[in-house]
Amino acid sequence: ILYGPPGTGKTYSSIQYAVAIVEGKPLDEIKVEEYADVFRRYSEYKDDGMIAFTTFHQSFSYEEFIEGIRPVLLSEEQTEPGHEIEYEIHDGIFKVFCDKAGAPVKTAEKSDLGIGKSPTIWKVSLEGTGDNPTRTECMEKTHIRIGWDQYGEIISDTTDYSVHGGKTVLNAFYNRMQIGDIVMSCYSNKTIDAIGVVTGEPEWHNEYPHFKRLRNVNWLAKGINEDIVDLNAGKVMTLSTVYKLSFSVSDVLRLLKKINPTLLTNDINVPNRVFIIDEINRGNISKIFGELITLIEPSKRINASEELRATLPYSGQNFGVPDNVYILGTMNTADRSIAIIDTALRRRFSFVEMQPESELLQGVSVDGINIAQMLETLNKRISVLLDRQHTIGHSYLLPLKTDPTINNLAGIFENNIVPLLQEYFYDDYEKIQFVLGDNQKPDDSTRFIIKKNDIHELFGNTDFNFSEYYEVNREAFMRNEAYAFLQ
């Protein structure tokens, strides 16, 4: 977790950390590169599913992070009176990320298994259970075949499924199943006899007497007899010809390694994956992580010495966190004190403090104003009057490196720094004056914060004891001499 005051480059640094983790390089090596190049690679890894990004907030929940139940509105054709809505178990963003984290990346052409970047695991029945001619032919010819031949070659939105059914299966076979997905050939309601990767689009083969719908498959393992009930959330397989299994890619690779140890060679690399959580302290950690607070420990990961899995409450899946998934968080210490972060969270993460780096502003000057020195002075005063967790980050002043003008500096102070100080000190303007050096200035013309003394003019003679009030002097932001007491 990268933690520190606002504007210290936590999100900026998280991108460098993420790229370093994915590429297996030292962080220092990434930091010396041009940031534009690092960000380009970060974007590519994000598109490839190797990096994911989310932001926690007060409404973020376990159901969005791990899994939950969500409503599905049905189309007019699907609905019956009083049944316009259904509910489905929906995977959260972190569970989806973990389930796909085992997908390998080839390092040599001959080692390519053909598994996609984010593959889905499908159960496929070949004619039925047990040995049969269709199963034998599919294993020999490296494809899968399903039926519903009575609908003919073309399946469209106008196809009438009311008599023979099969809409869900055909939709899965034609639309949801993608090249690179993994298929498991169902031999019985508990066992599979083959594992393959989809390599082709749906085809119609009229030369077969039945089961004419076909997709080409590269069988990675066949002639096996593996019980997958435990891996499939404790569920036996149903009669439906094609449907999604509750498997993770990591589980499939583990099964393949057990069946055929020579299949996964050194040329097949399962890369590190990084899940970035911005503003991690703004969410209810215990509520969001649930049982995962234990599963994310390094020693409890999949393939670790004390591997641990938990049965998820909605799907029943026996879920674990892969050992190649890294969780990277950012935390704004001005938003909530680090001291009240969940103890369980603190124990499971390393914390890297991000403080303002005035040296990044060395050499930046605006009409003789030393910007690096000004930032140091501001933050020393804040540390004395408040604490070091509420300082001002260097990123607020970085625009001055390319546009070192008094107009730009005035805009930063008026629109960023002064509002931040108002929040830090809860509108205690006397302390804000101390931070800005206004108490040392000879007159109001250069003070950023002015104490007003016109109570009598406003209310006339009265015995009421009015408190003092302050105003922001916007004209002072444009005066060079107003910044003299910040050096």
C-alpha positions in Angstrom: 0.0 0.0 0.0 1.4 3.4 -1.1 0.2 5.9 1.5 0.7 9.6 2.0 -0.8 13.1 1.7 -2.7 14.2 -1.4 -0.6 15.1 -4.4 2.4 12.9 -3.6 2.2 10.8 -6.7 0.6 7.6 -5.3 -1.4 6.7 -8.3 1.5 7.8 -10.6 3.8 5.5 -8.7 1.3 2.6 -8.6 1.7 2.5 -12.4 5.4 2.1 -12.1 5.1 -0.5 -9.4 2.6 -2.5 -11.5 4.8 -2.5 -14.6 7.8 -3.6 -12.6 5.8 -6.5 -11.0 4.4 -7.7 -14.3 7.8 -7.6 -16.0 9.7 -8.9 -13.0 12.1 -6.0 -13.0 13.5 -3.9 -10.1 11.4 -0.8 -9.4 14.5 1.4 -9.8 15.0 0.2 -13.3 11.4 1.2 -14.2 11.7 4.6 -12.5 14.6 5.8 -14.7 12.6 5.1 -17.9 10.5 7.7 -19.6 7.1 7.7 -17.9 5.3 7.8 -21.2 6.9 4.5 -22.2 6.0 3.0 -18.8 2.4 4.2 -19.1 2.1 2.8 -22.6 3.2 -0.7 -21.4 0.8 -0.3 -18.4 -2.1 0.4 -20.8 -1.2 -2.7 -22.9 -1.0 -4.9 -19.9 -4.3 -3.5 -18.7 -5.9 -4.3 -22.1 -4.4 -7.8 -21.9 -6.0 -8.4 -18.5 -2.7 -8.6 -16.6 -3.5 -5.4 -14.7 -6.9 -4.3 -13.3 -7.8 -1.0 -11.6 -10.6 -0.1 -9.3 -11.4 2.6 -6.7 -12.9 1.9 -3.3 -15.7 4.1 -1.9 -18.2 4.0 0.9 -20.8 2.1 -1.1 -18.4 -0.5 -2.5 -19.3 -4.0 -1.3 -18.4 -7.7 -1.2 -21.0 -8.3 -3.9 -19.1 -6.0 -6.3 -15.7 -7.3 -5.3 -16.1 -11.1 -4.9 -19.6 -12.2 -5.9 -23.3 -11.5 -5.4 -26.8 -11.8 -6.8 -28.0 -9.3 -9.3 -31.3 -8.9 -11.3 -31.5 -9.7 -15.0 -34.3 -8.0 -17.0 -35.8 -10.4 -19.5 -36.9 -9.5 -23.1 -40.5 -9.4 -24.0 -40.1 -12.8 -25.8 -38.7 -14.4 -22.7 -41.2 -13.1 -20.1 -44.3 -14.6 -18.7 -46.9 -12.6 -16.8 -45.5 -11.7 -13.4 -42.0 -13.0 -14.3 -40.3 -10.1 -16.0 -37.1 -10.4 -13.9 -34.7 -13.1 -12.9 -31.7 -13.2 -10.6 -28.2 -14.6 -11.4 -25.0 -15.1 -9.4 -22.6 -12.5 -10.7 -18.8 -12.6 -10.2 -17.2 -9.5 -8.8 -14.2 -7.8 -10.3 -11.5 -9.4 -8.1 -12.9 -12.9 -8.5 -13.0 -12.5 -12.2 -9.4 -11.3 -12.2 -8.3 -14.2 -10.0 -10.2 -16.8 -12.1 -8.4 -15.6 -15.2 -5.0 -15.1 -13.6 -3.7 -18.6 -14.5 -3.9 -18.0 -18.2 -0.4 -18.7 -19.6 1.6 -16.5 -22.1 3.7 -18.3 -24.7 7.4 -17.5 -24.9 8.0 -19.7 -27.9 5.8 -20.5 -30.9 5.9 -24.2 -30.3 4.8 -23.8 -26.7 1.5 -22.0 -27.5 -1.4 -23.8 -25.9 -3.9 -21.5 -27.6 -5.5 -20.5 -24.3 -7.0 -17.0 -24.5 -6.2 -14.0 -22.4 -9.5 -14.3 -20.4 -10.8 -17.8 -21.1 -14.1 -19.2 -20.0 -14.3 -22.9 -18.9 -17.1 -24.8 -20.6 -18.7 -28.2 -20.1 -19.6 -30.0 -23.3 -21.5 -33.2 -23.7 -20.6 -35.3 -26.8 -23.8 -37.1 -27.7 -24.2 -38.3 -24.1 -22.3 -39.9 -21.2 -20.0 -42.9 -21.6 -18.4 -44.2 -24.7 -20.2 -43.5 -28.0 -19.4 -43.0 -31.7 -19.6 -39.2 -31.6 -17.2 -39.0 -28.7 -14.7 -41.3 -30.4 -14.9 -39.3 -33.7 -14.5 -36.0 -31.9 -11.3 -37.2 -30.1 -9.8 -38.5 -33.4 -10.8 -35.5 -35.5 -10.0 -32.8 -32.8 -13.4 -31.1 -32.6 -16.6 -31.0 -30.6 -20.1 -31.6 -32.0 -23.6 -30.8 -30.8 -27.1 -31.3 -32.1 -30.4 -29.5 -32.6 -30.0 -30.3 -36.3 -33.8 -29.7 -36.8 -33.2 -25.9 -36.8 -30.9 -26.2 -39.9 -27.7 -24.5 -40.5 -28.7 -20.9 -39.8 -29.5 -19.8 -36.2 -30.9 -16.3 -36.0 -33.0 -14.0 -33.7 -36.1 -15.3 -35.5 -35.5 -19.0 -34.7 -38.5 -20.5 -32.9 -37.3 -22.6 -29.9 -40.8 -23.2 -28.5 -41.0 -26.8 -29.6 -37.5 -28.3 -29.4 -35.8 -25.9 -27.0 -32.0 -25.5 -26.9 -31.9 -21.7 -27.0 -29.5 -21.3 -24.1 -27.1 -24.1 -25.4 -27.0 -22.7 -28.9 -26.5 -19.2 -27.7 -23.5 -20.4 -25.6 -22.1 -22.5 -28.5 -22.5 -19.7 -31.2 -22.1 -16.5 -29.3 -20.6 -16.8 -25.8 -18.0 -19.5 -26.5 -14.9 -17.8 -28.0 -11.6 -19.0 -29.6 -9.2 -19.6 -26.7 -11.8 -20.8 -24.3 -11.3 -24.1 -22.6 -13.7 -27.1 -23.0 -14.1 -30.1 -20.8 -15.7 -33.2 -22.3 -18.3 -34.7 -19.9 -18.0 -38.5 -19.5 -20.3 -38.8 -16.5 -22.0 -36.4 -14.2 -18.8 -36.3 -12.1 -16.0 -37.0 -14.5 -14.4 -35.7 -17.7 -12.4 -37.6 -20.3 -10.7 -34.7 -22.2 -9.6 -31.1 -21.9 -9.2 -28.9 -24.9 -8.9 -25.3 -26.2 -11.4 -23.9 -28.8 -9.6 -23.1 -32.0 -12.4 -22.5 -34.5 -15.7 -20.7 -35.1 -19.0 -22.7 -35.3 -19.4 -24.7 -38.5 -22.2 -26.7 -40.1 -21.2 -30.2 -41.4 -24.1 -31.8 -43.4 -22.0 -35.0 -44.0 -22.8 -36.2 -40.5 -26.2 -37.9 -40.0 -26.6 -36.1 -36.7 -24.7 -33.6 -34.3 -23.9 -31.4 -37.3 -22.8 -28.3 -35.4 -19.0 -28.3 -35.0 -16.2 -26.3 -33.5 -12.5 -27.3 -33.9 -10.6 -28.0 -30.7 -7.0 -28.6 -29.7 -7.2 -31.5 -27.2 -4.5 -30.8 -24.5 -5.5 -34.1 -22.7 -7.7 -36.9 -23.6 -8.4 -40.5 -22.6 -8.5 -39.4 -18.9 -10.9 -40.0 -16.1 -10.9 -37.1 -13.7 -13.5 -36.3 -11.0 -14.0 -32.5 -11.1 -16.8 -32.2 -8.5 -14.6 -30.5 -5.9 -13.2 -28.1 -8.4 -16.7 -27.3 -9.8 -18.0 -25.8 -6.5 -19.0 -29.2 -5.3 -21.6 -29.6 -8.1 -22.1 -32.6 -10.4 -22.5 -31.8 -14.1 -26.1 -31.4 -15.4 -27.7 -32.7 -18.6 -27.4 -29.4 -20.4 -25.1 -29.9 -23.5 -23.0 -26.7 -23.1 -22.7 -24.4 -20.1 -20.1 -22.5 -18.1 -18.3 -24.4 -15.2 -17.3 -22.8 -11.9 -13.6 -23.3 -12.7 -10.6 -21.0 -12.6 -7.9 -21.1 -15.2 -5.4 -21.8 -12.4 -7.4 -25.0 -11.5 -7.4 -26.1 -15.2 -3.6 -25.7 -15.5 -3.0 -27.5 -12.2 -5.2 -30.4 -13.5 -3.3 -30.4 -16.8 0.1 -30.5 -15.0 -1.1 -33.4 -12.9 -2.3 -35.3 -16.0 0.6 -34.4 -18.3 3.6 -32.9 -16.5 5.5 -32.4 -19.8 2.7 -30.2 -21.3 3.6 -27.1 -19.2 7.3 -26.5 -20.1 9.5 -23.6 -19.2 8.5 -22.0 -22.5 5.0 -21.5 -21.1 5.0 -18.5 -18.7 2.2 -17.6 -16.3 3.0 -13.9 -15.7 2.5 -11.9 -12.6 -0.8 -10.0 -12.4 -1.5 -6.8 -10.5 -4.8 -5.6 -9.1 -4.7 -1.9 -8.2 -7.1 -0.6 -5.6 -7.1 3.2 -5.5 -8.2 4.9 -2.2 -8.2 1.5 -0.5 -8.9 3.1 2.9 -12.2 4.8 1.8 -14.0 1.4 1.6 -15.2 -0.8 4.5 -12.3 -3.3 4.2 -13.8 -6.1 6.3 -17.1 -5.9 4.4 -15.5 -5.8 1.0 -12.8 -8.5 1.4 -14.8 -10.9 3.6 -13.1 -14.3 3.8 -10.4 -13.1 1.3 -8.6 -11.2 4.1 -7.1 -14.6 5.0 -6.8 -15.9 1.4 -4.6 -13.0 0.3 -1.7 -14.0 2.7 1.3 -15.2 0.7 1.4 -18.5 2.6 -2.3 -19.2 1.9 -2.2 -18.6 -1.8 -2.8 -21.4 -4.4 0.3 -23.5 -4.8 1.7 -22.0 -1.5 2.9 -24.1 1.4 -0.3 -23.6 3.4 -2.7 -23.3 0.5 -6.2 -22.4 1.7 -9.5 -22.1 -0.1 -12.9 -20.8 1.0 -16.3 -21.9 -0.1 -18.0 -18.7 -1.5 -21.5 -18.1 -0.1 -23.5 -17.7 -3.4 -21.8 -19.9 -6.0 -20.4 -22.4 -3.6 -17.1 -22.3 -5.5 -14.0 -23.5 -3.7 -12.1 -20.3 -4.2 -8.5 -19.4 -3.7 -6.2 -16.5 -4.7 -3.5 -17.5 -7.2 0.1 -16.9 -6.1 0.9 -14.7 -9.2 -1.7 -12.1 -8.2 -0.3 -9.0 -6.5 -2.6 -6.4 -4.8 -1.4 -2.8 -4.9 -3.3 -0.2 -3.0 -3.1 3.6 -2.6 -4.2 5.5 0.5 -4.7 9.2 1.2 -3.6 9.8 4.8 -5.4 13.1 4.8 -8.7 11.4 4.1 -8.5 9.0 7.0 -5.7 8.3 9.5 -3.6 5.3 8.9 -3.9 4.4 12.5 -7.5 3.3 12.2 -7.1 1.0 9.2 -8.3 -2.5 9.8 -5.6 -4.3 11.8 -6.0 -7.5 9.7 -5.3 -5.4 6.6 -2.2 -3.8 8.1 -0.8 -7.2 8.9 -1.2 -8.5 5.4 0.3 -5.6 3.5 3.6 -3.8 3.3 3.3 0.0 3.6 5.4 2.4 1.6 5.2 6.0 2.7 5.0 8.6 -0.1 6.0 12.1 1.2 6.2 15.4 -0.8 9.4 15.5 -2.9 10.5 19.1 -3.2 13.6 18.0 -5.0 11.5 17.3 -8.1 10.9 21.1 -8.2 14.6 22.0 -8.0 15.4 24.8 -10.5 11.8 25.9 -10.9 11.5 29.6 -10.3 8.6 32.0 -10.8 9.7 35.7 -10.9 12.5 34.9 -8.4 10.3 32.7 -6.2 12.1 29.4 -5.4 9.2 26.9 -5.7 11.1 23.9 -4.1 11.9 26.1 -1.1 8.4 27.4 -0.9 6.9 23.9 -0.8 9.4 22.9 2.0 8.4 25.9 4.0 4.7 25.3 3.6 5.0 21.7 4.7 7.2 22.4 7.7 4.7 24.9 9.0 1.8 22.4 8.4 3.8 19.7 10.3 4.2 21.9 13.3 0.6 23.2 13.4 -1.1 19.9 12.4 0.9 16.8 11.5 3.0 15.4 8.6 0.0 13.4 7.2 -1.6 16.6 6.0 1.2 18.2 4.0 0.9 19.4 0.4 2.1 17.1 -2.4 4.6 18.2 -5.0 2.3 17.3 -7.9 0.2 20.4 -7.2 3.2 22.5 -8.3 4.6 20.3 -11.1 2.7 22.3 -13.8 5.1 25.2 -13.0 7.9 23.2 -14.6 6.4 23.8 -18.0 4.6 27.1 -17.3 6.6 29.1 -14.6 4.3 32.2 -14.6 2.7 34.1 -11.8 -0.7 33.5 -13.5 -0.2 29.7 -13.2 1.2 30.0 -9.6 -1.8 32.2 -8.6 -4.3 29.7 -10.0 -2.6 26.8 -8.1 -2.7 28.7 -4.8 -6.3 30.0 -5.3 -7.9 26.8 -6.6 -5.8 24.0 -5.0 -3.6 25.0 -2.1 -5.8 27.4 -0.1 -9.0 25.2 -0.4 -6.8 22.2 0.8 -5.6 24.3 3.8 -9.2 25.3 4.5 -10.1 21.6 4.7 -7.1 20.6 6.7 -7.6 23.3 9.4 -11.5 23.3 9.4 -11.6 26.9 8.4 -9.3 28.0 11.3 -8.0 31.0 9.3 -5.6 32.2 11.9 -3.6 28.9 11.5 -3.9 29.2 7.7 -2.4 32.7 8.0 0.5 31.2 9.9 1.1 28.6 7.2 1.0 31.2 4.4 3.2 33.6 6.3 0.4 36.3 6.4 1.1 37.0 10.1 4.6 38.4 9.1 3.3 40.7 6.4 3.2 44.5 7.1 -0.3 45.1 5.5 -3.3 43.4 4.0 -2.3 44.1 0.4 -0.1 41.1 0.3 -1.9 38.8 2.7 -3.7 35.9 1.2 -6.2 35.7 4.1 -7.5 39.0 5.6 -9.2 39.5 8.9 -12.2 41.8 8.5 -13.0 44.6 11.0 -16.2 46.0 9.7 -18.6 44.6 12.2 -19.8 48.0 13.3 -20.5 49.0 9.6 -22.5 45.8 9.0 -24.6 45.8 12.2 -24.3 49.2 13.8 -24.1 49.7 17.5 -24.9 46.4 19.3 -23.9 44.6 22.5 -23.8 41.3 20.6 -20.3 39.7 20.7 -19.6 38.9 17.1 -16.7 36.6 16.3 -14.1 37.7 13.8 -14.4 36.7 10.2 -11.9 36.3 7.4 -11.9 36.7 3.6 -9.6 35.3 0.9 -7.7 38.2 -0.8 -7.7 37.1 -4.4 -5.7 40.0 -5.6 -2.7 38.9 -3.5 -2.3 35.7 -5.5 -1.1 37.8 -8.5 1.5 39.8 -6.4 5.0 38.5 -6.4 5.8 40.1 -3.0 2.9 38.1 -1.4 5.1 34.9 -1.7 8.1 36.5 0.0 7.4 35.0 3.4 7.1 31.5 2.0 10.9 31.3 1.1 
